[in-house]
């Protein structure tokens, strides 16, 4: 029982998977999500965003801490007496410093602006490549639909030939037609069945192309949703003129926006380079202290009380009496206070010092570095302007080509439709004459093949027209739909 339920569940899951249909927007969303090149470009945008954020932080003061610990041997200097000593000395030093640029010819401000423009230009590049992916997916999607319609058409044609074969067999048995007609119809049926196989193969290839654009495995099982498109009008094949499409594309296409942003970035780069000619004003501060083992570990600290007069034997003055040297007693005034320990942190507190500074740097001559930096920045600006013009020309040429392709596709669709209508009437007449025995099967097959080719051409013209109109819609920033 459990095995049976499991088999039913698996069968239902497989059926559900096989019946899953993707619309165009779903296919586009999956393709955009899975496209690795777009992910790489997003990383580039993040990198430029980091550069922008970092340049903004350059406006704030820096703060750094330094410290060191070491030992000195041999002839050293006592840090308290500045006299030379002959002993090993342990030492420590610590420092805290800060600094900020107050003015540098607006280089910092312009650098921030330039980095911000670079971020925006990179974002537009991502949008441009998203458009490329979207159009490629739309093309592949329409190709799948086109091949599916051709498959349905091939099946209908095979069914028509099969019915004609049954009628011909009856006519041959009745002696109304020669047997050679039966062979010709069977040959036509074999061709129609081959067309079905070819159409099925073309669908698989078209789906594989779509899956690859969506970055899905080849064994992913899904179908695409069909669409219903109204026939194009010969009098008004599109609802906008060429000039309207071109103006809209200049306004909405991210390629053009990216080119304009890079012009502004290059102009700002020139201002950054010019800022190096102006003076730089900086403000800074420093706080430091040090420790040395050569310093005494005790010190006398006065308390401000009344000094005391005491008698202290001299260490340098002596008198002789009966051959005996006796030190002279000297009266010495000793201030009021006490002796205290002078430890590690006491010495750091005693030795601390602080400083503030305001500095000015005026460039006078630096090997023409600033001059050529400005010249190179101006070259970059001219290059960005030329690139913008190149993009503008490419947009114009692309829009013109797309618009005339749309017009030609509409004309082709209309003409092919008329051709199909005429050949359908001709085929009906040929079919009636064949059934009446007034036409042989070879002539019937010629009429049928002409109609089949015209119908295939009509399908191709239909999807070509649809694709051309959607490209023009996309250039005007209209939603990409197939309705």
N, C-alpha and C positions, 0 to 999 in steps of 0.2 A: 504493500500500500504506500509506504513512504517513498520507495523507489519510483512508483508511478506518479506520485505528486511532484517529486523532484523533476522527473522528466517533463511533466506538464509545465512546471514553473520555468524550466530552462527553455522549453519551446516557446512559451509566451514571451520570455525575455528576448529570445532571438528574433521573434516576430516583431516585437516592439522596436528592437534596434534596426531591423531591416526597414521598418516603416518610418523611421525618423527622417523628417524633412527639414532642411535648412533654407531659410530665406536669404536673400542677398545680404541684408544687413547683418545677419548672424554670421555668414561666411566672412564678411569684412571684419567684424569684431574679432573673430577667432584669428584671422590672418594678422591683424594688427597686434594682437596680444602675443602671438607666438613668433613674430618676425624677429630674428636675432639681430639683423642689421639695425632695426629701429631701437632695439635695446642697447646696442653699442652707442648709437647716437644720443640716447638718453643719458648714458654715462658721460659723454662729452659735454652735454648740457650741465650735468651736475658738477663736472670739473670747472667749467667756466663760472658757474654759480659760486663755487668755493673761492675762486679767484676774486670775484666781485665782493663777497662777504669779507674776505681777508683784507682787501684794499680799504674797505670801510673802517675796519678796526685800526688801520694805520693812523687815524685821526686821534686816537686816544693815547695817553702817556704809557710808556713802557715801565716795567718794574722788574728788577733782577736782583737776586741774592747771590753772594759769593762767599766762600769760606775755605780755609786751608789749615792744615796742621803739619808741622815739620820739626826737624831738629838740626841745629847748627853746631859744629865743633871747630876748635882752633881759635883764632883771634877774632873776637866778636865785639860788638858795641853794646854796652849796657844801655837799654832804652830809657833808663831813669836818670843816669848820670852822664850819658853820652861819652863815657870813658871806655877805653879798651879793656877787655877782660879776656882771660885765658881759661875758658871752661865750656863745657857742652851746654847749649841752651835749647830748651823746648819752647816752641812758639806757636801761637794760633792767631789767625786774623779773620775778620768777618767784615762784609760790606753789603750795603743795600743802596742801590742807585735807581734813579728814575730820570726820564727825559721825554720831552714832547716837542714836536716841530710846530712852531707858531705860524710860520709863513715860509713857503718855498716856491713862490711864483705861481700859486694855484695848481701846481703839478699834482698834488694829492687829490684835490677836488676833481680835476679833469680825468685823472686815472680812474677814479671811482665811476665817473660818468661813462668813460670808454668801456670799462669792464661790464657795466650794466647793459650797454648797447650790444656788446658781444654776446651776452647771455640771450638777449631778445633775438638776435640774428640766428643763433644756433637753434633756438626754439622754432623759428620759422623754417629752418632747414629740416627739422624733424617733421613739421607739418607738411612740407613739400614731399618728403619721402613717404609719408602716410598717404598722400594723394596718389602717388605712383602705385603703392601697394593696392589701394582701393580700386583704381582703374584696372589694374591687372586682374584682380579678383572678379570685377564686374565682367571683364572680357571672357575670362574662363567660365564664369557662371552662365553667360549667354551662349557660350559655345556648347555647354552641356545641354541647355534647353534646345538649341538648334539641332543637335544630334538626336535628342530624344524625339523631337517632332519628325525628323527624317526617319527614325525607326518606325514610328507609328504610320507614317506615310508608306514605308516599304511593306509593312504588314498589310495595309489596306490594298496596296497594289497586288501583293501576292494572293490575297483573298479574291480580288477581282479576276486575276488570271486563273485561279483554281475553279471558280464558278464557270469561267469561259471554257476551261478544259472539260468540265462535266457536260456542258452543252455541246461542245464539239464532239465528244465521244458518242453522244446520242445521235448527232447528225451523221457521223461516220458510220455508225452501226445501221442507221436507216438508209445509207447510201446517198445521202444528200451532199456529202462532202468527201473528197478523196482523203485517204489515210495520211497523206503527207502533211495535211493541216494539223492533224493530231500531234505529229512529231514536232512541228514548229511551236505549238502551244506549250507542249511539255518543256521544250528548250527555254521558252520565255519564263515558265514557272521556275525552272532551275536558276535562271538569272535573277528572278525576284527573290528567291530564297537566299542567294548569295548576297544580294543587297541588304537583306535583313541581318545577315552575319556581319557584314562590313559596318552597318550602322551600329550594331551592338558593340563591336570593337572600338568604333569611334567614340561611343559613349564612355567606355572604360578609360580610353586615353584622355578624353576631356575631363573626366572626374579625377583621374590621376594628376593632371595638371592643376586642377583646383585644389586637391588635397596638398600638393606640394607647396602651393602658394599659402595655404593655411598651416603649413608645417605639421601635417597630420600623417600618420603611417598609411601606407598603401592599402592595408587591410581594414581601414576604418570604413564602416558600412553606413552610408547615409545617402539620401536623395535630395534633390533640390526642388523647391516649390515652383510650380508652373506660373506663368503670367499671361495676362490678356492685354494685348496692345492694339489700340485702334489703328486702322490703316492710315498712312500719311496722306495728307492732302496735297495735290499738285499745285493748288493756288496759294496755300500757306503751309509749307512743310514745317515751319518753325515759328515760334511766337516772338522772336527777337531778331533785329537786324545784325549784320556783321559788326557794325560800329558799336552797337549796344553791348554785344558780347565782349568785344575787345576792351571797351572802357570798364566793364564790370570785372574783367580778368585782371586788369591793372590794379584795380582797387582791392580785390579779394585774394588773388593768388599769393601764397606765402613766398614764392620765389622772388616776386617783385618787392615785397616788404623786406625780405632778408637783404636784398641788394641795396635798398635805400637805407636800411639800418647800418650797413657796413660803410656807406658813405659818411654818415654821421659819426660813426666810430673813428674813421680815418681823419675827419676834420678835428675831432677831439684829440686825436693823437698828435696832430700838428701843434695844438695848444699846449699839450704836455711837453713837447720838445722845446717850444718857445719859453716855457717857464724856467728852463735851466739857465737862461740868461739873467734871471733876477736873483737877488740875494736870498739867503736862507737864514731865518732867525729861529733859534732853538733855546729852550729852557730846560735846565736839569738840576738835579740835586743828588747828594751823596751822604750816607751815614755809615761810619766805619768804627771799628775798635780792634784792639789787639791784646794779646797776652804774651808775657815772656817769663821764663823760669829764672832769669837773672835778677829780676826784681825781688826786694826783700819781702818775706812773708808776714812781716809785722810793720806797723807804723804808729807814730805818736799822734794822738788826736786831742787837741786842746778843747777845753770846755768853757774858756772865757773867764775863769776865776782869777783870784789874786796870785801872782807869781810867788814862788818860794826861793829864799836865798840859802844855799847850802855850801858847806866846805867840801871841796873835792880835791884829793891829791893830784898834782900835775903829773903828767906822763912824760913831760919834756923838760921840766925845770927841776933842778936838784941843788942842794947846798951840802957842803962837807963839814962835818963836825967830828973831831977826834978820829979822822980817817974813815968816817962812815958817811955815805951819801944818803941824804934824807930828802924826799920829794917836797916841793913847796906846796903848801896848802893854799888853794885859790878859792875865792868866793865866787860862786856861779849862780846866776838866776835861772830857775827852771819854771817854765810856764805851767799853769794848772791844766791838767788833763790826764790822759791814760794811754797806754799802749794797747792797740787792737790788732787782731789778725787781719791780714791783707791777702785774701784768697783769690781763687780763679775768677769768680764772677765779680768780686770787688774790683779787681784790676781791669776787667772788661768795662765796668761802669766808669772807672776813673779815666780810662784811655779813650773813651768814645769822643768822636768829633763829627761835625756835620758841615756841609757846604751847599750853597746854591749858586747857580751860574746862569748867565744869559750870554749866548754866543751868537755871533754874526759871521756868516761866510759869504763873501762877495766874489763871484767869478770874474777874473780879469783876462786870463789867457790860459786855455787848456788844450792847445794843439788843434783848435777849430773843431773840437768834438761837438759842441752845441750846434755850430753852423751846419755841419753835415748831418747831424741828427735831425735837424729841422728839414733839410733838403730831402732826406730819405722819407720823412713823414709826409711831405708834400707829394712825393712820388707815389706813396701808398694811397693818398687821397685821389690822385688822378687815376690810378689803376682801379680803385673802387668805383669811380665815376664811369670809366669805360666798361667795367664789368656790369654795372647797372644798365648801361645802354645796350650791351650785348644781350642781357636777359630780356630787356624790353623788346628788342628785335625778335628774339626767339619766341616770346609770347605772341607778338603780332603775327609772325609767320605760322606758328602752331595754330592760333585761332583761325587765321585765314584758311589754312589747309583743312582744319576740322570743319569749318563752315561749308566750304565747297564740297568736301566729301559728303556732308550731310545732304546738300542739295542734289548731288549726283545719286546718292543712295535712294533718296525719295523718288527721283525720276526713274531710276532703274526698277524700283519696287512697283511703281504705277505701270510702267511699260510691260514688266514681266507679268503683272496681274492680267493685263489685257491679252497678253500672249496665251496665258493659261486658259482664259475664257474661250478664246478662239479654238485652241487645241482640244478643249473638252468637247466642244460641239463637233469638231472633226472626228474625235475618237468615238463619240456616240454614233455618228453616221457610219464609221468603219465597223463598229461592233454590230450594228443592225445589218449591214451588208454581208458581214461574215456569217451571221446567223441565217441569213437568207440564201447563202451560198453564192453570193455575187462577188465576194472578195476572198482572196486566199489568205492563209494565216501569216505569211511573210509580210504582206502589206499591212495586215492588222497589227503585227508586232512593231512595224516601223511607226505607225500612228501612236501606238501605246508608248513606245520609248520616247518619242518626241514630247508627249504629254508628261511623262515622268521627269524628263530632264527639265522641262519648264517649271514643273512644280517644285523640284529641288532648288532651282534658281530662285524661285519666288521665296522659298524659306530662307535662303541665304540673304537675299535682298532685304527681307523683313528684319532679320536680326542685325544686319549691317546698318540699316537705317536706325534701329533702336539704339545701337551702340553709339552711333554718331550724334544723335540727339542728347544722349546722356552725358557724353563728353562736353558738349556745349553747356548743358545744365551745370556740370561740375565746375567749369571755368567761371560760372557766375555765382558760385557758392550756394547753389541750390542742393537740397537733400538728394542723395543718390537713391532713387527708387525706380522700380520697373513696373509702374502702374500707369 
